[in-house]
Amino acid sequence: ISNLESAMQMLIKTFHKYSGKEGDKYTLSRGELKELLLEELGSYLGVRCDNEAVEKVMNDLDANNDGEVDFTEFIILMGALTVACNDFFLEEEKKEEQEGERNVNQER
C-alpha cells in the first residue's frame, strides 16, 4: 500500500472513530468535531479549541446547514488545512533560502 493510499485510509478511519460516538454514526456533531480537532489536529492548529472556534468551523463546513459535518464536509476541512500547511511550509522554505543568500553575500 502506498503512502497516499495509507493517508486516505487514515482519513476515513479517523472520521469514523469520532463520528460514531453520538447521534448519526455517519456525521460529526459539534462535540465530536471539537474532540477530533483537539485530539487529532491540536499541534497543527496550535490554539485552544474553544466553543466559538468550533462554531466557526462548524458553520463554515456545514454546507447543508443540518448542524452536523458529513464525510464530504470533513474532507473539505482536511483539504483546506493541508493547503494552509503547504503554504506555511513554502513560506518557511523561502525565508530560509533568503536567509541563506544573505549569509553568503555577507561572507563575500
Secondary structure by P-SEA (a helix, b strand, c coil): ccaaaaaaaaaaaaaaaccccccccccccaaaaaaaaaccccccccccccaaaaaaaaaaccccccccccaaaaaaaaaaaaaaaaaaaaaaaaaaaaaaaaaaaaac
